[in-house]
Amino acid sequence: MEEMDTKQFIMTMRQIAEEKNLPYEIVEDALEHAIAAAYRKDYGEREQSVRASLNVKTGEFRIFIVYDVVEEVEDEATQKSLEEAKILDKDAEIEGTVEEEVKYEGFGRVAAQTAKQVILQKLREAERDVVFSEYQDKVGTILNGTVQRVEPRVVYVDVGKAQGILPMSEQIPNERYRPTQRLKVYLREVESSPRGPQLILSRATADFVSLLFHREVPEMENGAVEIKAIAREAGVRTKLAVASTVPNVDPVGTFVGGHGTRVQAVMNEIGEEKIDIISYAEDMKEFIINALAPTQIKKVELDESEQRAVVEVAEDQLSIAIGRAGQNVRLASKLTGWQIDIESEDGELRTQTPSSGDEVKVVEKAPKSDGGKKEKKKYVSKADLEASLLESLNSAEKDEEVKKEEE
């Protein structure tokens, strides 16, 4: 029977701990569990509770079998009567436990292999915990990664000691990824899984753009300028409201940089996505006007109770204010936190920003007899709208059936 060299094993484990950047206490715990498993394999029984204690100075192990103290012994391998228990520990009590030290004369090949498997398993678990803790502290930061594998709905990215996933919902639309490609990613979340830490990455969040500017604008470090609000539609456009805390410092110019170098560096990272940088204003009317730039605004009316603004623009400014598919007014609404309606000079309401995804906005034009009053706004839930359409279809089908019967 081959014997396991305990001291040599400890030295090997120390090296492994250093290589994997693990505290030696974790390795020590793994060794103790491994020796207990090896003893149970060669000398004990599977059901027994075995504890090993390591003397780190000598490399010697002491091994104990843990027994439950019971009134009537049914399993001698795991139980002792109170009388027997008091021989080992005079303070023993029923429903408590006692330990009995046992001797051993080394371990055979099978036991040594068992010990090795236990150690490797414990070290893997410890390494996962260390990596989880390390990346948990990095949530909300930008990591440098390398694309490992590209699948239809997810991209796997190596970010150092762990692998992260970039789901389709967190990808920039129309952005293409290829293996070995280097890219920056935002660490959105860290989940614990049986296979180790699962890193959820993002390139679509507005926080990603904000942190990219942190890297490009050193004035943000000392608080001279700051981002007050940000709204983003990944791959299309981002609106950024910035302010200065230092007199005579132009916040917009600071973020744009000389010849646009700073904003261009960020745009290059996110695939040439358009970025509008505007001045933040405490006055909401002024802030909304800035947010809708470059639209020329004629008038802004605010409804404080509903946080809704009606913005009047000239006819030739309507398309600029609304933007392609409503993009400009939608981002301005997200940026300011107010719902914004665009109105033409004749008082006709041209667009309403949605307040939620479950609400459909229907605009009813006021009749001419109203004396030119503004349009009323009616809010119909999506469920009611679908029910109404379904009822209309059913009615039409019934009418068709009646017509056929009459023919």
C-alpha positions as CSV (number, residue, x, y, z in Angstrom):
1,M,0.0,0.0,0.0
2,E,1.4,3.4,-1.0
3,E,1.3,6.1,1.7
4,M,0.6,9.7,1.3
5,D,3.5,12.0,2.3
6,T,1.6,14.6,4.4
7,K,4.3,17.2,4.6
8,Q,4.9,17.1,0.9
9,F,1.2,17.4,0.3
10,I,1.1,20.5,2.5
11,M,3.9,22.1,0.6
12,T,2.1,21.4,-2.7
13,M,-1.1,22.9,-1.3
14,R,0.8,26.0,-0.2
15,Q,2.0,26.5,-3.8
16,I,-1.5,26.0,-5.1
17,A,-2.8,28.6,-2.7
18,E,-0.3,31.1,-3.9
19,E,-1.0,30.3,-7.6
20,K,-4.7,30.7,-7.1
21,N,-4.4,33.7,-4.8
22,L,-6.3,31.9,-2.0
23,P,-5.7,32.4,1.8
24,Y,-3.8,29.4,3.2
25,E,-6.6,29.0,5.8
26,I,-8.9,27.8,3.0
27,V,-6.2,25.3,1.9
28,E,-5.8,24.1,5.5
29,D,-9.6,23.6,5.8
30,A,-9.5,21.6,2.5
31,L,-6.7,19.5,3.8
32,E,-8.5,18.7,7.0
33,H,-11.6,17.6,5.1
34,A,-9.5,15.6,2.8
35,I,-7.7,13.7,5.6
36,A,-11.1,13.0,7.3
37,A,-12.4,11.6,4.0
38,A,-9.2,9.5,3.5
39,Y,-9.5,8.1,7.1
40,R,-13.2,7.2,6.5
41,K,-12.2,5.4,3.3
42,D,-9.4,3.3,4.8
43,Y,-10.4,2.8,8.5
44,G,-13.9,4.1,9.2
45,E,-17.4,3.7,7.9
46,R,-19.3,5.9,5.4
47,E,-21.8,7.1,8.0
48,Q,-19.2,8.2,10.5
49,S,-18.6,11.9,11.2
50,V,-14.8,12.3,11.1
51,R,-12.9,15.5,12.0
52,A,-9.2,16.1,11.3
53,S,-7.1,18.8,12.9
54,L,-3.8,19.9,11.3
55,N,-0.7,21.1,13.2
56,V,0.7,23.5,10.6
57,K,4.2,23.5,12.3
58,T,4.8,19.8,12.2
59,G,2.4,18.8,9.4
60,E,0.9,16.2,11.7
61,F,-2.8,15.5,11.7
62,R,-5.0,14.4,14.7
63,I,-8.2,12.6,13.7
64,F,-11.4,12.4,15.8
65,I,-14.6,10.4,15.3
66,V,-17.6,12.4,16.4
67,Y,-20.4,10.5,18.2
68,D,-23.9,11.5,19.1
69,V,-24.8,10.9,22.8
70,V,-28.1,8.9,23.1
71,E,-30.0,7.1,25.7
72,E,-30.1,3.8,23.7
73,V,-27.4,3.0,21.2
74,E,-28.7,1.8,17.8
75,D,-25.6,2.4,15.7
76,E,-22.2,1.9,17.4
77,A,-20.4,3.6,14.5
78,T,-22.1,6.9,15.1
79,Q,-23.6,6.8,18.6
80,K,-22.5,6.3,22.3
81,S,-24.4,5.9,25.4
82,L,-24.2,8.6,28.1
83,E,-22.0,6.3,30.3
84,E,-19.6,5.7,27.4
85,A,-19.6,9.3,26.5
86,K,-18.6,10.5,30.0
87,I,-15.4,8.4,29.7
88,L,-14.4,10.6,26.8
89,D,-15.9,13.9,28.2
90,K,-17.2,14.2,31.8
91,D,-19.4,17.0,30.7
92,A,-21.2,15.0,28.1
93,E,-25.0,15.2,27.9
94,I,-27.8,13.4,26.1
95,E,-28.4,14.8,22.6
96,G,-24.9,16.3,22.6
97,T,-21.7,15.0,20.9
98,V,-18.3,13.7,22.0
99,E,-15.1,13.1,20.1
100,E,-12.8,10.2,20.3
101,E,-9.2,10.5,19.0
102,V,-8.1,7.6,16.8
103,K,-4.8,6.5,15.4
104,Y,-3.9,5.7,11.8
105,E,-0.8,4.4,10.0
106,G,-0.9,6.4,6.7
107,F,-3.3,5.9,3.8
108,G,-3.5,3.7,0.8
109,R,-3.7,4.7,-2.8
110,V,-7.5,4.8,-3.0
111,A,-7.7,6.9,0.2
112,A,-5.0,9.3,-1.2
113,Q,-7.0,9.7,-4.4
114,T,-10.1,10.4,-2.4
115,A,-8.3,13.0,-0.4
116,K,-7.0,14.6,-3.6
117,Q,-10.5,14.8,-5.1
118,V,-11.8,16.4,-1.9
119,I,-9.1,19.0,-1.9
120,L,-9.6,19.9,-5.5
121,Q,-13.3,20.2,-5.0
122,K,-12.9,22.4,-1.9
123,L,-10.3,24.6,-3.7
124,R,-12.6,25.1,-6.7
125,E,-15.4,26.1,-4.4
126,A,-13.1,28.5,-2.5
127,E,-11.8,30.0,-5.8
128,R,-15.4,30.6,-6.9
129,D,-16.2,32.4,-3.7
130,V,-13.1,34.6,-4.0
131,V,-13.9,35.5,-7.6
132,F,-17.5,36.2,-6.7
133,S,-16.4,38.5,-3.9
134,E,-13.9,40.2,-6.1
135,Y,-16.3,40.9,-8.9
136,Q,-19.2,41.8,-6.6
137,D,-17.1,44.8,-5.6
138,K,-16.8,45.8,-9.2
139,V,-20.5,45.9,-10.0
140,G,-21.2,49.3,-11.7
141,T,-17.8,49.6,-13.2
142,I,-16.3,49.2,-16.7
143,L,-14.2,46.1,-17.4
144,N,-11.9,45.3,-20.3
145,G,-12.8,42.0,-21.9
146,T,-12.1,39.7,-24.8
147,V,-14.9,38.0,-26.8
148,Q,-14.6,34.2,-26.4
149,R,-17.7,32.9,-28.1
150,V,-20.6,34.4,-30.1
151,E,-24.0,32.7,-30.1
152,P,-27.3,34.0,-31.6
153,R,-28.6,35.5,-28.4
154,V,-25.6,35.8,-26.1
155,V,-21.9,36.7,-26.3
156,Y,-19.4,35.2,-23.9
157,V,-16.7,37.6,-22.8
158,D,-13.5,36.8,-20.8
159,V,-12.9,39.6,-18.3
160,G,-9.9,38.1,-16.4
161,K,-10.5,35.6,-13.7
162,A,-14.1,35.0,-14.8
163,Q,-16.3,34.8,-17.9
164,G,-19.2,37.1,-18.4
165,I,-22.2,37.0,-20.6
166,L,-23.5,39.8,-22.8
167,P,-27.2,39.0,-23.4
168,M,-29.0,40.3,-26.5
169,S,-30.9,42.8,-24.4
170,E,-27.6,44.3,-23.2
171,Q,-26.0,44.5,-26.6
172,I,-25.9,47.6,-28.8
173,P,-28.3,46.9,-31.6
174,N,-26.6,46.1,-34.9
175,E,-23.2,45.8,-33.2
176,R,-21.3,42.8,-34.5
177,Y,-19.0,40.8,-32.3
178,R,-16.2,38.3,-33.2
179,P,-14.0,35.9,-31.2
180,T,-10.7,37.5,-29.8
181,Q,-12.3,41.0,-30.2
182,R,-11.3,43.4,-27.4
183,L,-14.1,45.6,-26.0
184,K,-15.2,47.5,-22.9
185,V,-18.2,46.2,-21.0
186,Y,-20.2,47.4,-18.0
187,L,-20.6,45.0,-15.1
188,R,-24.3,45.1,-14.4
189,E,-24.7,42.2,-12.0
190,V,-22.9,39.2,-10.4
191,E,-25.0,36.0,-9.8
192,S,-23.8,32.9,-8.0
193,S,-24.3,29.6,-9.8
194,P,-23.1,26.0,-9.3
195,R,-20.5,26.6,-12.1
196,G,-19.2,29.7,-10.4
197,P,-19.9,33.4,-10.5
198,Q,-22.1,34.5,-13.5
199,L,-21.2,38.0,-14.6
200,I,-24.0,39.9,-16.4
201,L,-22.4,42.4,-18.7
202,S,-23.9,45.3,-20.6
203,R,-23.0,47.8,-23.4
204,A,-26.5,49.1,-23.8
205,T,-27.1,50.8,-20.4
206,A,-26.9,54.6,-20.0
207,D,-24.4,54.1,-17.1
208,F,-21.9,52.6,-19.6
209,V,-21.8,55.9,-21.5
210,S,-21.6,57.9,-18.3
211,L,-18.6,55.9,-17.1
212,L,-16.9,56.3,-20.5
213,F,-17.1,60.0,-20.1
214,H,-15.6,59.7,-16.6
215,R,-12.6,58.2,-18.3
216,E,-12.3,60.9,-20.9
217,V,-13.1,64.0,-18.8
218,P,-10.6,64.4,-16.0
219,E,-12.4,67.4,-14.6
220,M,-15.1,65.0,-13.3
221,E,-12.6,63.6,-10.8
222,N,-12.4,66.9,-8.9
223,G,-16.0,67.7,-9.3
224,A,-15.5,70.7,-11.6
225,V,-18.1,69.3,-14.0
226,E,-20.7,66.6,-13.6
227,I,-23.4,64.7,-15.4
228,K,-26.8,65.6,-14.0
229,A,-29.0,63.4,-16.1
230,I,-28.6,60.9,-19.0
231,A,-31.0,59.2,-21.4
232,R,-30.0,56.7,-24.0
233,E,-31.4,54.6,-26.8
234,A,-28.5,52.2,-27.4
235,G,-27.0,52.3,-30.9
236,V,-29.1,55.4,-31.9
237,R,-28.7,58.4,-29.6
238,T,-27.8,59.5,-26.1
239,K,-28.7,62.8,-24.5
240,L,-26.5,64.1,-21.7
241,A,-27.3,67.0,-19.3
242,V,-24.1,68.4,-17.8
243,A,-23.3,71.2,-15.3
244,S,-20.3,73.0,-13.9
245,T,-19.6,73.7,-10.2
246,V,-16.8,76.1,-11.0
247,P,-17.5,79.7,-12.3
248,N,-16.5,80.4,-15.9
249,V,-16.2,76.7,-16.8
250,D,-18.2,75.7,-19.8
251,P,-19.5,72.2,-19.0
252,V,-20.6,71.4,-22.6
253,G,-17.3,72.4,-24.0
254,T,-15.4,70.4,-21.3
255,F,-17.3,67.3,-22.3
256,V,-16.9,67.8,-26.0
257,G,-13.2,68.5,-25.7
258,G,-10.8,70.3,-28.1
259,H,-11.9,69.6,-31.7
260,G,-14.5,67.2,-30.2
261,T,-11.8,64.6,-29.2
262,R,-13.5,63.6,-25.9
263,V,-17.0,63.0,-27.2
264,Q,-15.5,61.4,-30.3
265,A,-13.6,58.9,-28.2
266,V,-16.8,57.8,-26.4
267,M,-18.7,57.6,-29.7
268,N,-15.9,55.4,-31.2
269,E,-16.4,53.0,-28.3
270,I,-20.2,52.7,-28.7
271,G,-20.2,52.4,-32.5
272,E,-20.6,56.0,-33.6
273,E,-23.9,56.4,-31.6
274,K,-24.9,60.1,-31.7
275,I,-24.5,62.0,-28.5
276,D,-26.2,65.3,-27.6
277,I,-24.6,67.2,-24.8
278,I,-26.7,70.0,-23.3
279,S,-26.5,72.3,-20.4
280,Y,-28.5,71.3,-17.3
281,A,-30.8,74.0,-15.8
282,E,-32.6,74.1,-12.4
283,D,-35.5,75.9,-14.1
284,M,-37.6,73.2,-15.8
285,K,-38.8,75.3,-18.7
286,E,-35.1,76.1,-19.6
287,F,-34.1,72.5,-19.1
288,I,-36.8,71.2,-21.4
289,I,-35.9,73.8,-24.1
290,N,-32.2,72.7,-23.8
291,A,-33.3,69.0,-23.9
292,L,-35.2,69.5,-27.2
293,A,-32.3,71.3,-28.9
294,P,-31.7,72.2,-31.7
295,T,-35.5,72.8,-31.9
296,Q,-36.5,76.5,-31.8
297,I,-39.2,76.6,-29.1
298,K,-41.9,79.3,-29.1
299,K,-43.6,78.5,-25.7
300,V,-43.5,76.0,-22.9
301,E,-46.5,75.4,-20.5
302,L,-45.9,73.3,-17.4
303,D,-48.4,71.2,-15.5
304,E,-46.6,70.7,-12.1
305,S,-49.2,68.3,-10.7
306,E,-48.8,65.8,-13.6
307,Q,-45.2,66.7,-14.5
308,R,-46.3,67.3,-18.0
309,A,-45.1,70.0,-20.4
310,V,-46.8,71.2,-23.6
311,V,-44.2,72.7,-26.0
312,E,-45.3,74.9,-28.9
313,V,-43.1,75.0,-32.0
314,A,-43.4,76.5,-35.4
315,E,-44.6,74.2,-38.2
316,D,-41.2,73.9,-39.8
317,Q,-39.7,72.9,-36.4
318,L,-42.1,70.0,-35.8
319,S,-40.0,67.3,-37.4
320,I,-36.9,68.5,-35.6
321,A,-38.6,68.6,-32.2
322,I,-40.2,65.2,-32.6
323,G,-37.3,63.5,-34.3
324,R,-37.2,60.3,-36.3
325,A,-40.0,58.0,-34.9
326,G,-40.3,60.4,-32.0
327,Q,-36.8,59.8,-30.8
328,N,-35.9,63.4,-29.9
329,V,-38.9,64.1,-27.8
330,R,-38.8,60.7,-26.2
331,L,-35.2,61.1,-25.1
332,A,-35.9,64.6,-23.9
333,S,-38.7,63.3,-21.8
334,K,-36.5,60.6,-20.2
335,L,-33.8,63.2,-19.6
336,T,-36.0,65.7,-17.8
337,G,-38.3,63.2,-16.1
338,W,-41.3,65.1,-17.5
339,Q,-43.8,64.0,-20.1
340,I,-43.5,66.3,-23.1
341,D,-46.2,67.0,-25.7
342,I,-45.3,68.8,-28.9
343,E,-47.9,71.2,-30.2
344,S,-47.9,73.2,-33.4
345,E,-48.8,76.9,-33.6
346,D,-52.4,76.2,-34.6
347,G,-52.9,74.4,-31.3
348,E,-52.9,70.9,-32.8
349,L,-51.3,68.3,-30.6
350,R,-48.8,66.4,-32.7
351,T,-47.2,63.9,-30.3
352,Q,-47.4,62.7,-26.7
353,T,-44.6,60.9,-24.9
354,P,-45.8,57.6,-23.4
355,S,-46.0,57.4,-19.6
356,S,-45.8,53.6,-19.6
357,G,-45.5,50.7,-21.9
358,D,-49.1,49.5,-21.0
359,E,-50.8,52.7,-21.9
360,V,-51.9,53.8,-25.4
361,K,-52.4,57.5,-25.9
362,V,-55.4,58.4,-28.2
363,V,-55.9,62.1,-29.1
364,E,-59.4,63.3,-29.8
365,K,-59.6,66.5,-31.8
366,A,-62.0,69.0,-30.4
367,P,-65.0,69.8,-32.6
368,K,-65.1,73.1,-34.5
369,S,-68.0,74.3,-32.2
370,D,-65.5,74.3,-29.3
371,G,-64.3,77.7,-30.4
372,G,-60.7,76.5,-31.1
373,K,-60.2,74.9,-27.7
374,K,-57.3,72.6,-27.4
375,E,-57.6,68.9,-28.0
376,K,-58.8,66.7,-25.2
377,K,-56.5,63.8,-24.3
378,K,-58.0,60.4,-23.7
379,Y,-56.1,57.6,-22.1
380,V,-57.1,54.1,-23.0
381,S,-55.4,51.0,-21.6
382,K,-53.9,48.6,-24.1
383,A,-56.1,45.7,-22.7
384,D,-59.3,47.8,-23.3
385,L,-58.2,48.7,-26.8
386,E,-57.5,45.1,-27.7
387,A,-60.9,44.0,-26.3
388,S,-62.6,46.7,-28.4
389,L,-60.9,45.5,-31.6
390,L,-61.7,41.9,-30.8
391,E,-65.4,42.8,-30.3
392,S,-65.4,44.6,-33.6
393,L,-63.9,41.6,-35.4
394,N,-66.4,39.2,-33.8
395,S,-69.3,41.5,-34.8
396,A,-68.1,41.7,-38.3
397,E,-67.8,37.9,-38.6
398,K,-71.4,37.5,-37.2
399,D,-72.7,40.0,-39.8
400,E,-71.0,38.1,-42.5
401,E,-72.5,34.8,-41.4
402,V,-76.0,36.3,-41.2
403,K,-75.5,37.7,-44.8
404,K,-74.5,34.3,-46.1
405,E,-77.5,32.6,-44.5
406,E,-79.9,35.2,-46.0
407,E,-78.4,34.5,-49.5
